[in-house]
Amino acid sequence: MHMAAYALLAPTTAINTETIMLGIPRHYSHFVFGVIQSGLTSLIAAGIASLPADGAMLFVRHWMVSWLIAWAAMLPVVLLAAPAIRAFSLRLTRDEGSRPA
């Protein structure tokens, strides 16, 4: 990842310019990715589904309950499907330096 992207992702100070990380071992990155991806996707989908709610407080309450239910349902799907999706996407694409067959 480009250093400018790291600057956006992690807070830094004038004294300490190293990024602050949680220290989760890299071999768990698949699970971290799945938690973040399913959480963000279900948050957006639940918000869209909650738009018909009357009033701001009802909207927020409906959105949060819907999001938690959707996230709980989608997290195992994402964790199980991600390797197959990654493999399929690699089969559909090619390296930029290689020529099509």
FENQUI-V704357 format. One record per helix or strand of 2 or more residues. SS is the DSSP state (@ for helix, = for strand). FROM is the first residue (numbers start at 1). TO is the last residue. If there is no record, write none. Layout:
SS:FROM:TO
SS:FROM:TO
This chain:
@:3:9
@:26:50
@:56:92
